[in-house]
Amino acid sequence: MDLLPMRLAPGADLRRALEAAGAGGAFVVSAMGSLRDVQLRFAGAAQPTLLPGDFEIVSMAGAITAEGAHLHMAEADAAGAVFGGHVVYGNLVRTTAEVLLAPTPGWHLARQFDPATGYAELVVRAADPGA
C-alpha cells in the first residue's frame, strides 16, 4: 500500500489542503496537530459552529474525492473537552498538522447525490485499466 505522509504549515486551511493532496481519491488514515478557532458542523446541523481558541486534533477520518471531502474530526480544547463533527472550510492550522493519506490507485472514488439520504455519497468503482 502506498501512503502519502504530509505536514501542513501554520495558516493552511486543513480541508482545502487535504482535498488538493487527495483529489485523485484517498482516505485519511491518521491526523494530529493543532488548529485555532475550529469550525465543525455538528450532526444534523445545517451550519457550522465556531469554537474559539486553540485546539488539538485528537483524530480525523474521511474520504477525499475530486468532488470534495467528507471528513470527521475530534478536537480537544485546553481543558481536555472534546468536540467532534464534520470538517468544513476555514479550519486553519495553528502550529502543524501531520496527516497520513492512503491514495486509492486502482479505484475511482466519486460523490453522487443519493435520493435515499439527500446527500452526495461516496461511490467506489474499479478504475479503468486503460485510463
ROVOKOL-210567 format. One record per residue: z, x, y of N, C-alpha, C, CB in turn. Coordinates in steps of 0.1 Angstrom, whole numbers, padded with zeros to 4 digits. Glycine has a CB too. Layout:
N
atom n.zz:Z&n.xx:X&n.yy:Y&ca.zz:Z&ca.xx:X&ca.yy:Y&c.zz:Z&c.xx:X&c.yy:Y&cb.zz:Z&cb.xx:X&cb.yy:Y
...
END
This chain:
131
atom n.zz:0000&n.xx:0008&n.yy:-0012&ca.zz:0000&ca.xx:0000&ca.yy:0000&c.zz:0000&c.xx:0009&c.yy:0012&cb.zz:0012&cb.xx:-0010&cb.yy:0000
atom n.zz:-0009&n.xx:0006&n.yy:0021&ca.zz:-0010&ca.xx:0013&ca.yy:0034&c.zz:-0001&c.xx:0006&c.yy:0044&cb.zz:-0024&cb.xx:0014&cb.yy:0040
atom n.zz:0008&n.xx:0014&n.yy:0051&ca.zz:0017&ca.xx:0009&ca.yy:0061&c.zz:0014&c.xx:0015&c.yy:0074&cb.zz:0031&cb.xx:0011&cb.yy:0057
atom n.zz:0017&n.xx:0007&n.yy:0085&ca.zz:0015&ca.xx:0012&ca.yy:0098&c.zz:0028&c.xx:0013&c.yy:0106&cb.zz:0005&cb.xx:0003&cb.yy:0106
atom n.zz:0034&n.xx:0025&n.yy:0107&ca.zz:0047&ca.xx:0026&ca.yy:0115&c.zz:0043&c.xx:0027&c.yy:0129&cb.zz:0055&cb.xx:0038&cb.yy:0110
atom n.zz:0051&n.xx:0021&n.yy:0138&ca.zz:0048&ca.xx:0023&ca.yy:0152&c.zz:0061&c.xx:0022&c.yy:0161&cb.zz:0038&cb.xx:0011&cb.yy:0157
atom n.zz:0060&n.xx:0028&n.yy:0172&ca.zz:0071&ca.xx:0028&ca.yy:0182&c.zz:0065&c.xx:0022&c.yy:0195&cb.zz:0077&cb.xx:0041&cb.yy:0184
atom n.zz:0072&n.xx:0012&n.yy:0200&ca.zz:0068&ca.xx:0006&ca.yy:0213&c.zz:0077&c.xx:0012&c.yy:0224&cb.zz:0069&cb.xx:-0009&cb.yy:0213
atom n.zz:0072&n.xx:0016&n.yy:0235&ca.zz:0079&ca.xx:0022&ca.yy:0245&c.zz:0086&c.xx:0012&c.yy:0255&cb.zz:0070&cb.xx:0032&cb.yy:0253
atom n.zz:0095&n.xx:0016&n.yy:0263&ca.zz:0101&ca.xx:0007&ca.yy:0273&c.zz:0091&c.xx:0000&c.yy:0281&cb.zz:0111&cb.xx:0014&cb.yy:0282
atom n.zz:0093&n.xx:-0013&n.yy:0283&ca.zz:0084&ca.xx:-0022&ca.yy:0291&c.zz:0073&c.xx:-0028&c.yy:0283&cb.zz:0078&cb.xx:-0013&cb.yy:0301
atom n.zz:0070&n.xx:-0024&n.yy:0271&ca.zz:0060&ca.xx:-0030&ca.yy:0263&c.zz:0063&c.xx:-0045&c.yy:0259&cb.zz:0057&cb.xx:-0022&cb.yy:0250
atom n.zz:0053&n.xx:-0054&n.yy:0260&ca.zz:0055&ca.xx:-0067&ca.yy:0256&c.zz:0055&c.xx:-0068&c.yy:0240&cb.zz:0045&cb.xx:-0077&cb.yy:0262
atom n.zz:0066&n.xx:-0071&n.yy:0234&ca.zz:0067&ca.xx:-0070&ca.yy:0219&c.zz:0055&c.xx:-0077&c.yy:0212&cb.zz:0080&cb.xx:-0075&cb.yy:0215
atom n.zz:0054&n.xx:-0090&n.yy:0215&ca.zz:0044&ca.xx:-0098&ca.yy:0208&c.zz:0029&c.xx:-0093&c.yy:0211&cb.zz:0045&cb.xx:-0113&cb.yy:0212
atom n.zz:0026&n.xx:-0090&n.yy:0223&ca.zz:0013&ca.xx:-0086&ca.yy:0227&c.zz:0010&c.xx:-0073&c.yy:0219&cb.zz:0011&cb.xx:-0084&cb.yy:0242
atom n.zz:0019&n.xx:-0063&n.yy:0219&ca.zz:0017&ca.xx:-0051&ca.yy:0212&c.zz:0015&c.xx:-0052&c.yy:0197&cb.zz:0029&cb.xx:-0041&cb.yy:0215
atom n.zz:0022&n.xx:-0061&n.yy:0191&ca.zz:0021&ca.xx:-0064&ca.yy:0177&c.zz:0008&c.xx:-0071&c.yy:0174&cb.zz:0033&cb.xx:-0072&cb.yy:0171
atom n.zz:0004&n.xx:-0080&n.yy:0182&ca.zz:-0009&ca.xx:-0087&ca.yy:0180&c.zz:-0021&c.xx:-0077&c.yy:0181&cb.zz:-0011&cb.xx:-0098&cb.yy:0190
atom n.zz:-0020&n.xx:-0068&n.yy:0190&ca.zz:-0030&ca.xx:-0058&ca.yy:0192&c.zz:-0031&c.xx:-0048&c.yy:0180&cb.zz:-0028&cb.xx:-0050&cb.yy:0205
atom n.zz:-0020&n.xx:-0044&n.yy:0175&ca.zz:-0019&ca.xx:-0035&ca.yy:0164&c.zz:-0023&c.xx:-0041&c.yy:0151&cb.zz:-0005&cb.xx:-0029&cb.yy:0163
atom n.zz:-0020&n.xx:-0054&n.yy:0149&ca.zz:-0022&ca.xx:-0061&ca.yy:0136&c.zz:-0033&c.xx:-0071&c.yy:0136&cb.zz:-0010&cb.xx:-0067&cb.yy:0132
atom n.zz:-0042&n.xx:-0070&n.yy:0146&ca.zz:-0053&ca.xx:-0080&ca.yy:0148&c.zz:-0062&c.xx:-0082&c.yy:0136&cb.zz:-0061&cb.xx:-0077&cb.yy:0160
atom n.zz:-0063&n.xx:-0071&n.yy:0127&ca.zz:-0071&ca.xx:-0072&ca.yy:0115&c.zz:-0064&c.xx:-0080&c.yy:0104&cb.zz:-0075&cb.xx:-0059&cb.yy:0111
atom n.zz:-0051&n.xx:-0083&n.yy:0106&ca.zz:-0043&ca.xx:-0090&ca.yy:0096&c.zz:-0032&c.xx:-0081&c.yy:0091&cb.zz:-0052&cb.xx:-0095&cb.yy:0085
atom n.zz:-0020&n.xx:-0085&n.yy:0093&ca.zz:-0008&ca.xx:-0077&ca.yy:0089&c.zz:0004&c.xx:-0086&c.yy:0088&cb.zz:-0006&cb.xx:-0066&cb.yy:0099
atom n.zz:0014&n.xx:-0081&n.yy:0081&ca.zz:0027&ca.xx:-0087&ca.yy:0081&c.zz:0037&c.xx:-0077&c.yy:0086&cb.zz:0031&cb.xx:-0091&cb.yy:0066
atom n.zz:0048&n.xx:-0082&n.yy:0093&ca.zz:0058&ca.xx:-0074&ca.yy:0098&c.zz:0068&c.xx:-0072&c.yy:0086&cb.zz:0066&cb.xx:-0081&cb.yy:0110
atom n.zz:0070&n.xx:-0059&n.yy:0083&ca.zz:0079&ca.xx:-0055&ca.yy:0072&c.zz:0093&c.xx:-0053&c.yy:0077&cb.zz:0074&cb.xx:-0043&cb.yy:0065
atom n.zz:0094&n.xx:-0046&n.yy:0088&ca.zz:0107&ca.xx:-0042&ca.yy:0094&c.zz:0106&c.xx:-0040&c.yy:0108&cb.zz:0113&cb.xx:-0030&cb.yy:0087
atom n.zz:0117&n.xx:-0043&n.yy:0116&ca.zz:0117&ca.xx:-0040&ca.yy:0130&c.zz:0132&c.xx:-0038&c.yy:0135&cb.zz:0111&cb.xx:-0052&cb.yy:0138
atom n.zz:0133&n.xx:-0029&n.yy:0144&ca.zz:0146&ca.xx:-0026&ca.yy:0151&c.zz:0143&c.xx:-0021&c.yy:0164&cb.zz:0155&cb.xx:-0016&cb.yy:0142
atom n.zz:0153&n.xx:-0023&n.yy:0173&ca.zz:0151&ca.xx:-0018&ca.yy:0187&c.zz:0159&c.xx:-0026&c.yy:0196&cb.zz:0136&cb.xx:-0018&cb.yy:0191
atom n.zz:0155&n.xx:-0026&n.yy:0209&ca.zz:0162&ca.xx:-0033&ca.yy:0219&c.zz:0153&c.xx:-0040&c.yy:0229&cb.zz:0172&cb.xx:-0024&cb.yy:0227
atom n.zz:0157&n.xx:-0051&n.yy:0234&ca.zz:0150&ca.xx:-0059&ca.yy:0244&c.zz:0159&c.xx:-0063&c.yy:0255&cb.zz:0143&cb.xx:-0072&cb.yy:0237
atom n.zz:0153&n.xx:-0066&n.yy:0266&ca.zz:0161&ca.xx:-0071&ca.yy:0278&c.zz:0155&c.xx:-0085&c.yy:0281&cb.zz:0159&cb.xx:-0062&cb.yy:0290
atom n.zz:0165&n.xx:-0094&n.yy:0284&ca.zz:0161&ca.xx:-0108&ca.yy:0288&c.zz:0152&c.xx:-0114&c.yy:0277&cb.zz:0155&cb.xx:-0108&cb.yy:0302
atom n.zz:0157&n.xx:-0117&n.yy:0266&ca.zz:0150&ca.xx:-0122&ca.yy:0254&c.zz:0146&c.xx:-0136&c.yy:0257&cb.zz:0158&cb.xx:-0121&cb.yy:0242
atom n.zz:0134&n.xx:-0139&n.yy:0252&ca.zz:0129&ca.xx:-0153&ca.yy:0252&c.zz:0125&c.xx:-0157&c.yy:0238&cb.zz:0116&cb.xx:-0154&cb.yy:0262
atom n.zz:0131&n.xx:-0168&n.yy:0233&ca.zz:0129&ca.xx:-0173&ca.yy:0220&c.zz:0126&c.xx:-0188&c.yy:0221&cb.zz:0141&cb.xx:-0170&cb.yy:0210
atom n.zz:0117&n.xx:-0193&n.yy:0212&ca.zz:0115&ca.xx:-0207&ca.yy:0211&c.zz:0123&c.xx:-0211&c.yy:0199&cb.zz:0100&cb.xx:-0211&cb.yy:0210
atom n.zz:0134&n.xx:-0219&n.yy:0201&ca.zz:0142&ca.xx:-0224&ca.yy:0190&c.zz:0135&c.xx:-0235&c.yy:0182&cb.zz:0156&cb.xx:-0228&cb.yy:0196
atom n.zz:0140&n.xx:-0237&n.yy:0170&ca.zz:0134&ca.xx:-0247&ca.yy:0161&c.zz:0133&c.xx:-0260&c.yy:0168&cb.zz:0142&cb.xx:-0247&cb.yy:0148
atom n.zz:0121&n.xx:-0266&n.yy:0167&ca.zz:0119&ca.xx:-0280&ca.yy:0173&c.zz:0118&c.xx:-0280&c.yy:0188&cb.zz:0130&cb.xx:-0288&cb.yy:0169
atom n.zz:0120&n.xx:-0269&n.yy:0195&ca.zz:0119&ca.xx:-0269&ca.yy:0209&c.zz:0104&c.xx:-0267&c.yy:0214&cb.zz:0128&cb.xx:-0258&cb.yy:0216
atom n.zz:0101&n.xx:-0274&n.yy:0225&ca.zz:0087&ca.xx:-0272&ca.yy:0230&c.zz:0086&c.xx:-0260&c.yy:0239&cb.zz:0083&cb.xx:-0285&cb.yy:0238
atom n.zz:0096&n.xx:-0256&n.yy:0245&ca.zz:0096&ca.xx:-0244&ca.yy:0254&c.zz:0106&c.xx:-0233&c.yy:0250&cb.zz:0099&cb.xx:-0249&cb.yy:0269
atom n.zz:0103&n.xx:-0221&n.yy:0253&ca.zz:0112&ca.xx:-0210&ca.yy:0250&c.zz:0125&c.xx:-0211&c.yy:0259&cb.zz:0106&cb.xx:-0197&cb.yy:0252
atom n.zz:0136&n.xx:-0205&n.yy:0254&ca.zz:0148&ca.xx:-0203&ca.yy:0261&c.zz:0150&c.xx:-0189&c.yy:0265&cb.zz:0160&cb.xx:-0208&cb.yy:0252
atom n.zz:0154&n.xx:-0187&n.yy:0277&ca.zz:0156&ca.xx:-0173&ca.yy:0282&c.zz:0171&c.xx:-0170&c.yy:0280&cb.zz:0153&cb.xx:-0172&cb.yy:0297
atom n.zz:0173&n.xx:-0158&n.yy:0273&ca.zz:0187&ca.xx:-0153&ca.yy:0270&c.zz:0188&c.xx:-0140&c.yy:0279&cb.zz:0189&cb.xx:-0150&cb.yy:0255
atom n.zz:0195&n.xx:-0141&n.yy:0290&ca.zz:0196&ca.xx:-0129&ca.yy:0299&c.zz:0205&c.xx:-0118&c.yy:0293&cb.zz:0200&cb.xx:-0133&cb.yy:0313
atom n.zz:0201&n.xx:-0106&n.yy:0296&ca.zz:0209&ca.xx:-0095&ca.yy:0292&c.zz:0202&c.xx:-0086&c.yy:0282&cb.zz:0222&cb.xx:-0100&cb.yy:0286
atom n.zz:0210&n.xx:-0076&n.yy:0277&ca.zz:0204&ca.xx:-0067&ca.yy:0267&c.zz:0207&c.xx:-0071&c.yy:0253&cb.zz:0211&cb.xx:-0053&cb.yy:0269
atom n.zz:0197&n.xx:-0070&n.yy:0244&ca.zz:0198&ca.xx:-0074&ca.yy:0230&c.zz:0193&c.xx:-0064&c.yy:0221&cb.zz:0191&cb.xx:-0087&cb.yy:0228
atom n.zz:0198&n.xx:-0064&n.yy:0209&ca.zz:0193&ca.xx:-0055&ca.yy:0198&c.zz:0186&c.xx:-0064&c.yy:0188&cb.zz:0205&cb.xx:-0048&cb.yy:0190
atom n.zz:0174&n.xx:-0059&n.yy:0184&ca.zz:0166&ca.xx:-0066&ca.yy:0173&c.zz:0174&c.xx:-0064&c.yy:0160&cb.zz:0151&cb.xx:-0061&cb.yy:0172
atom n.zz:0178&n.xx:-0075&n.yy:0154&ca.zz:0185&ca.xx:-0074&ca.yy:0141&c.zz:0175&c.xx:-0075&c.yy:0130&cb.zz:0196&cb.xx:-0085&cb.yy:0140
atom n.zz:0166&n.xx:-0084&n.yy:0131&ca.zz:0155&ca.xx:-0085&ca.yy:0121&c.zz:0143&c.xx:-0092&c.yy:0127&cb.zz:0160&cb.xx:-0092&cb.yy:0109
atom n.zz:0132&n.xx:-0090&n.yy:0121&ca.zz:0119&ca.xx:-0097&ca.yy:0125&c.zz:0110&c.xx:-0098&c.yy:0113&cb.zz:0112&cb.xx:-0090&cb.yy:0137
atom n.zz:0103&n.xx:-0109&n.yy:0112&ca.zz:0094&ca.xx:-0111&ca.yy:0102&c.zz:0082&c.xx:-0119&c.yy:0107&cb.zz:0100&cb.xx:-0118&cb.yy:0089
atom n.zz:0071&n.xx:-0118&n.yy:0101&ca.zz:0060&ca.xx:-0126&ca.yy:0106&c.zz:0046&c.xx:-0122&c.yy:0101&cb.zz:0059&cb.xx:-0126&cb.yy:0121
atom n.zz:0036&n.xx:-0130&n.yy:0104&ca.zz:0022&ca.xx:-0127&ca.yy:0101&c.zz:0014&c.xx:-0126&c.yy:0113&cb.zz:0017&cb.xx:-0138&cb.yy:0091
atom n.zz:0005&n.xx:-0116&n.yy:0114&ca.zz:-0004&ca.xx:-0114&ca.yy:0125&c.zz:-0018&c.xx:-0116&c.yy:0121&cb.zz:-0002&cb.xx:-0100&cb.yy:0131
atom n.zz:-0026&n.xx:-0124&n.yy:0128&ca.zz:-0040&ca.xx:-0126&ca.yy:0126&c.zz:-0048&c.xx:-0124&c.yy:0139&cb.zz:-0042&cb.xx:-0141&cb.yy:0120
atom n.zz:-0061&n.xx:-0124&n.yy:0138&ca.zz:-0069&ca.xx:-0123&ca.yy:0150&c.zz:-0066&c.xx:-0134&c.yy:0160&cb.zz:-0084&cb.xx:-0122&cb.yy:0146
atom n.zz:-0062&n.xx:-0146&n.yy:0155&ca.zz:-0059&ca.xx:-0157&ca.yy:0163&c.zz:-0045&c.xx:-0157&c.yy:0170&cb.zz:-0061&cb.xx:-0170&cb.yy:0156
atom n.zz:-0037&n.xx:-0147&n.yy:0166&ca.zz:-0024&ca.xx:-0146&ca.yy:0171&c.zz:-0013&c.xx:-0144&c.yy:0160&cb.zz:-0020&cb.xx:-0159&cb.yy:0179
atom n.zz:-0001&n.xx:-0143&n.yy:0165&ca.zz:0010&ca.xx:-0140&ca.yy:0156&c.zz:0020&c.xx:-0152&c.yy:0154&cb.zz:0018&cb.xx:-0128&cb.yy:0161
atom n.zz:0026&n.xx:-0153&n.yy:0143&ca.zz:0037&ca.xx:-0162&ca.yy:0140&c.zz:0049&c.xx:-0153&c.yy:0136&cb.zz:0034&cb.xx:-0173&cb.yy:0129
atom n.zz:0058&n.xx:-0151&n.yy:0146&ca.zz:0069&ca.xx:-0141&ca.yy:0144&c.zz:0082&c.xx:-0148&c.yy:0146&cb.zz:0067&cb.xx:-0129&cb.yy:0154
atom n.zz:0092&n.xx:-0145&n.yy:0137&ca.zz:0105&ca.xx:-0149&ca.yy:0139&c.zz:0114&c.xx:-0137&c.yy:0141&cb.zz:0110&cb.xx:-0158&cb.yy:0127
atom n.zz:0124&n.xx:-0138&n.yy:0150&ca.zz:0133&ca.xx:-0127&ca.yy:0153&c.zz:0147&c.xx:-0131&c.yy:0154&cb.zz:0128&cb.xx:-0119&cb.yy:0165
atom n.zz:0156&n.xx:-0123&n.yy:0150&ca.zz:0170&ca.xx:-0124&ca.yy:0152&c.zz:0175&c.xx:-0113&c.yy:0162&cb.zz:0179&cb.xx:-0124&cb.yy:0139
atom n.zz:0182&n.xx:-0117&n.yy:0172&ca.zz:0187&ca.xx:-0108&ca.yy:0182&c.zz:0202&c.xx:-0109&c.yy:0184&cb.zz:0180&cb.xx:-0111&cb.yy:0196
atom n.zz:0209&n.xx:-0098&n.yy:0186&ca.zz:0223&ca.xx:-0097&ca.yy:0188&c.zz:0226&c.xx:-0093&c.yy:0202&cb.zz:0230&cb.xx:-0088&cb.yy:0177
atom n.zz:0235&n.xx:-0100&n.yy:0209&ca.zz:0239&ca.xx:-0096&ca.yy:0222&c.zz:0251&c.xx:-0086&c.yy:0222&cb.zz:0243&cb.xx:-0108&cb.yy:0231
atom n.zz:0256&n.xx:-0082&n.yy:0233&ca.zz:0266&ca.xx:-0071&ca.yy:0234&c.zz:0279&c.xx:-0075&c.yy:0227&cb.zz:0269&cb.xx:-0068&cb.yy:0248
atom n.zz:0281&n.xx:-0088&n.yy:0225&ca.zz:0293&ca.xx:-0093&ca.yy:0218&c.zz:0291&c.xx:-0095&c.yy:0203&cb.zz:0298&cb.xx:-0106&cb.yy:0225
atom n.zz:0279&n.xx:-0093&n.yy:0199&ca.zz:0275&ca.xx:-0095&ca.yy:0185&c.zz:0271&c.xx:-0109&c.yy:0181&cb.zz:0287&cb.xx:-0092&cb.yy:0177
atom n.zz:0270&n.xx:-0118&n.yy:0191&ca.zz:0264&ca.xx:-0131&ca.yy:0188&c.zz:0249&c.xx:-0130&c.yy:0185&cb.zz:0266&cb.xx:-0141&cb.yy:0201
atom n.zz:0245&n.xx:-0137&n.yy:0175&ca.zz:0231&ca.xx:-0136&ca.yy:0170&c.zz:0224&c.xx:-0149&c.yy:0173&cb.zz:0231&cb.xx:-0133&cb.yy:0155
atom n.zz:0212&n.xx:-0147&n.yy:0179&ca.zz:0203&ca.xx:-0158&ca.yy:0182&c.zz:0190&c.xx:-0156&c.yy:0175&cb.zz:0201&cb.xx:-0160&cb.yy:0197
atom n.zz:0183&n.xx:-0166&n.yy:0170&ca.zz:0171&ca.xx:-0165&ca.yy:0163&c.zz:0161&c.xx:-0175&c.yy:0166&cb.zz:0173&cb.xx:-0164&cb.yy:0148
atom n.zz:0148&n.xx:-0172&n.yy:0165&ca.zz:0138&ca.xx:-0182&ca.yy:0168&c.zz:0124&c.xx:-0175&c.yy:0168&cb.zz:0140&cb.xx:-0189&cb.yy:0181
atom n.zz:0114&n.xx:-0183&n.yy:0173&ca.zz:0100&ca.xx:-0178&ca.yy:0174&c.zz:0099&c.xx:-0168&c.yy:0186&cb.zz:0091&cb.xx:-0190&cb.yy:0176
atom n.zz:0092&n.xx:-0157&n.yy:0183&ca.zz:0089&ca.xx:-0147&ca.yy:0194&c.zz:0078&c.xx:-0152&c.yy:0202&cb.zz:0086&cb.xx:-0133&cb.yy:0187
atom n.zz:0080&n.xx:-0153&n.yy:0215&ca.zz:0070&ca.xx:-0157&ca.yy:0225&c.zz:0066&c.xx:-0145&c.yy:0233&cb.zz:0075&cb.xx:-0168&cb.yy:0234
atom n.zz:0056&n.xx:-0146&n.yy:0242&ca.zz:0052&ca.xx:-0135&ca.yy:0251&c.zz:0063&c.xx:-0133&c.yy:0261&cb.zz:0038&cb.xx:-0138&cb.yy:0257
atom n.zz:0064&n.xx:-0121&n.yy:0266&ca.zz:0074&ca.xx:-0118&ca.yy:0277&c.zz:0086&c.xx:-0111&c.yy:0272&cb.zz:0077&cb.xx:-0130&cb.yy:0284
atom n.zz:0088&n.xx:-0108&n.yy:0259&ca.zz:0099&ca.xx:-0101&ca.yy:0254&c.zz:0096&c.xx:-0086&c.yy:0256&cb.zz:0102&cb.xx:-0104&cb.yy:0239
atom n.zz:0103&n.xx:-0080&n.yy:0266&ca.zz:0100&ca.xx:-0066&ca.yy:0270&c.zz:0110&c.xx:-0056&c.yy:0263&cb.zz:0100&cb.xx:-0064&cb.yy:0285
atom n.zz:0104&n.xx:-0046&n.yy:0258&ca.zz:0112&ca.xx:-0035&ca.yy:0251&c.zz:0121&c.xx:-0029&c.yy:0262&cb.zz:0103&cb.xx:-0025&cb.yy:0244
atom n.zz:0134&n.xx:-0027&n.yy:0258&ca.zz:0144&ca.xx:-0021&ca.yy:0267&c.zz:0143&c.xx:-0006&c.yy:0265&cb.zz:0158&cb.xx:-0026&cb.yy:0265
atom n.zz:0146&n.xx:-0001&n.yy:0253&ca.zz:0146&ca.xx:0014&ca.yy:0251&c.zz:0136&c.xx:0018&c.yy:0240&cb.zz:0160&cb.xx:0019&cb.yy:0246
atom n.zz:0135&n.xx:0010&n.yy:0230&ca.zz:0125&ca.xx:0013&ca.yy:0219&c.zz:0123&c.xx:0001&c.yy:0211&cb.zz:0129&cb.xx:0025&cb.yy:0211
atom n.zz:0112&n.xx:-0001&n.yy:0204&ca.zz:0111&ca.xx:-0010&ca.yy:0193&c.zz:0103&c.xx:-0002&c.yy:0182&cb.zz:0103&cb.xx:-0023&cb.yy:0197
atom n.zz:0109&n.xx:-0001&n.yy:0170&ca.zz:0104&ca.xx:0006&ca.yy:0159&c.zz:0100&c.xx:-0004&c.yy:0149&cb.zz:0114&cb.xx:0017&cb.yy:0153
atom n.zz:0087&n.xx:-0005&n.yy:0146&ca.zz:0082&ca.xx:-0016&ca.yy:0137&c.zz:0073&c.xx:-0010&c.yy:0126&cb.zz:0074&cb.xx:-0026&cb.yy:0146
atom n.zz:0074&n.xx:-0016&n.yy:0114&ca.zz:0066&ca.xx:-0013&ca.yy:0103&c.zz:0057&c.xx:-0025&c.yy:0100&cb.zz:0075&cb.xx:-0008&cb.yy:0091
atom n.zz:0044&n.xx:-0023&n.yy:0101&ca.zz:0035&ca.xx:-0033&ca.yy:0098&c.zz:0028&c.xx:-0030&c.yy:0084&cb.zz:0024&cb.xx:-0035&cb.yy:0109
atom n.zz:0025&n.xx:-0040&n.yy:0077&ca.zz:0017&ca.xx:-0039&ca.yy:0064&c.zz:0004&c.xx:-0046&c.yy:0066&cb.zz:0025&cb.xx:-0045&cb.yy:0052
atom n.zz:-0007&n.xx:-0038&n.yy:0070&ca.zz:-0020&ca.xx:-0044&ca.yy:0071&c.zz:-0024&c.xx:-0050&c.yy:0057&cb.zz:-0030&cb.xx:-0033&cb.yy:0076
atom n.zz:-0034&n.xx:-0059&n.yy:0058&ca.zz:-0039&ca.xx:-0066&ca.yy:0046&c.zz:-0053&c.xx:-0063&c.yy:0042&cb.zz:-0036&cb.xx:-0081&cb.yy:0048
atom n.zz:-0057&n.xx:-0050&n.yy:0039&ca.zz:-0071&ca.xx:-0048&ca.yy:0035&c.zz:-0074&c.xx:-0056&c.yy:0023&cb.zz:-0073&cb.xx:-0032&cb.yy:0033
atom n.zz:-0086&n.xx:-0061&n.yy:0022&ca.zz:-0090&ca.xx:-0069&ca.yy:0011&c.zz:-0087&c.xx:-0083&c.yy:0012&cb.zz:-0083&cb.xx:-0064&cb.yy:-0002
atom n.zz:-0080&n.xx:-0087&n.yy:0023&ca.zz:-0076&ca.xx:-0101&ca.yy:0026&c.zz:-0080&c.xx:-0104&c.yy:0040&cb.zz:-0061&cb.xx:-0103&cb.yy:0023
atom n.zz:-0084&n.xx:-0116&n.yy:0043&ca.zz:-0086&ca.xx:-0121&ca.yy:0056&c.zz:-0075&c.xx:-0131&c.yy:0059&cb.zz:-0101&cb.xx:-0127&cb.yy:0057
atom n.zz:-0068&n.xx:-0128&n.yy:0070&ca.zz:-0057&ca.xx:-0138&ca.yy:0074&c.zz:-0063&c.xx:-0145&c.yy:0087&cb.zz:-0044&cb.xx:-0130&cb.yy:0077
atom n.zz:-0061&n.xx:-0158&n.yy:0087&ca.zz:-0065&ca.xx:-0166&ca.yy:0099&c.zz:-0055&c.xx:-0177&c.yy:0101&cb.zz:-0080&cb.xx:-0171&cb.yy:0097
atom n.zz:-0057&n.xx:-0184&n.yy:0112&ca.zz:-0049&ca.xx:-0196&ca.yy:0115&c.zz:-0058&c.xx:-0207&c.yy:0118&cb.zz:-0040&cb.xx:-0193&cb.yy:0128
atom n.zz:-0055&n.xx:-0218&n.yy:0111&ca.zz:-0063&ca.xx:-0231&ca.yy:0113&c.zz:-0053&c.xx:-0242&c.yy:0115&cb.zz:-0072&cb.xx:-0233&cb.yy:0100
atom n.zz:-0057&n.xx:-0252&n.yy:0123&ca.zz:-0049&ca.xx:-0264&ca.yy:0125&c.zz:-0048&c.xx:-0271&c.yy:0112&cb.zz:-0056&cb.xx:-0273&cb.yy:0136
atom n.zz:-0035&n.xx:-0275&n.yy:0109&ca.zz:-0032&ca.xx:-0283&ca.yy:0097&c.zz:-0027&c.xx:-0296&c.yy:0102&cb.zz:-0021&cb.xx:-0275&cb.yy:0088
atom n.zz:-0035&n.xx:-0307&n.yy:0099&ca.zz:-0031&ca.xx:-0320&ca.yy:0104&c.zz:-0017&c.xx:-0325&c.yy:0098&cb.zz:-0042&cb.xx:-0330&cb.yy:0100
atom n.zz:-0014&n.xx:-0319&n.yy:0086&ca.zz:-0001&ca.xx:-0323&ca.yy:0080&c.zz:0011&c.xx:-0318&c.yy:0088&cb.zz:0000&cb.xx:-0318&cb.yy:0065
atom n.zz:0010&n.xx:-0307&n.yy:0094&ca.zz:0021&ca.xx:-0301&ca.yy:0102&c.zz:0019&c.xx:-0302&c.yy:0117&cb.zz:0023&cb.xx:-0287&cb.yy:0098
atom n.zz:0007&n.xx:-0303&n.yy:0121&ca.zz:0004&ca.xx:-0303&ca.yy:0136&c.zz:0004&c.xx:-0290&c.yy:0142&cb.zz:0015&cb.xx:-0311&cb.yy:0143
atom n.zz:0003&n.xx:-0279&n.yy:0134&ca.zz:0003&ca.xx:-0265&ca.yy:0139&c.zz:-0008&c.xx:-0258&c.yy:0133&cb.zz:0016&cb.xx:-0258&cb.yy:0136
atom n.zz:-0012&n.xx:-0247&n.yy:0139&ca.zz:-0022&ca.xx:-0237&ca.yy:0134&c.zz:-0014&c.xx:-0229&c.yy:0123&cb.zz:-0028&cb.xx:-0228&cb.yy:0145
atom n.zz:-0017&n.xx:-0231&n.yy:0111&ca.zz:-0010&ca.xx:-0225&ca.yy:0100&c.zz:-0018&c.xx:-0213&c.yy:0094&cb.zz:-0007&cb.xx:-0235&cb.yy:0089
atom n.zz:-0012&n.xx:-0205&n.yy:0086&ca.zz:-0018&ca.xx:-0193&ca.yy:0080&c.zz:-0027&c.xx:-0198&c.yy:0069&cb.zz:-0007&cb.xx:-0184&cb.yy:0075
atom n.zz:-0039&n.xx:-0191&n.yy:0069&ca.zz:-0049&ca.xx:-0193&ca.yy:0058&c.zz:-0052&c.xx:-0179&c.yy:0053&cb.zz:-0062&cb.xx:-0201&cb.yy:0064
atom n.zz:-0051&n.xx:-0177&n.yy:0040&ca.zz:-0054&ca.xx:-0165&ca.yy:0034&c.zz:-0066&c.xx:-0166&c.yy:0025&cb.zz:-0041&cb.xx:-0160&cb.yy:0026
atom n.zz:-0075&n.xx:-0157&n.yy:0027&ca.zz:-0087&ca.xx:-0156&ca.yy:0018&c.zz:-0090&c.xx:-0142&c.yy:0014&cb.zz:-0100&cb.xx:-0163&cb.yy:0026
atom n.zz:-0096&n.xx:-0140&n.yy:0003&ca.zz:-0101&ca.xx:-0127&ca.yy:-0001&c.zz:-0112&c.xx:-0123&c.yy:0009&cb.zz:-0106&cb.xx:-0127&cb.yy:-0016
atom n.zz:-0111&n.xx:-0110&n.yy:0013&ca.zz:-0121&ca.xx:-0105&ca.yy:0023&c.zz:-0135&c.xx:-0105&c.yy:0016&cb.zz:-0117&cb.xx:-0091&cb.yy:0028
atom n.zz:-0145&n.xx:-0106&n.yy:0024&ca.zz:-0159&ca.xx:-0105&ca.yy:0019&c.zz:-0161&c.xx:-0090&c.yy:0015&cb.zz:-0169&cb.xx:-0110&cb.yy:0029
atom n.zz:-0164&n.xx:-0087&n.yy:0002&ca.zz:-0165&ca.xx:-0073&ca.yy:-0001&c.zz:-0178&c.xx:-0067&c.yy:0005&cb.zz:-0167&cb.xx:-0072&cb.yy:-0016
atom n.zz:-0187&n.xx:-0075&n.yy:0010&ca.zz:-0199&ca.xx:-0069&ca.yy:0016&c.zz:-0198&c.xx:-0067&c.yy:0031&cb.zz:-0211&cb.xx:-0079&cb.yy:0014
atom n.zz:-0186&n.xx:-0072&n.yy:0036&ca.zz:-0184&ca.xx:-0071&ca.yy:0051&c.zz:-0179&c.xx:-0057&c.yy:0055&cb.zz:-0175&cb.xx:-0081&cb.yy:0056
END
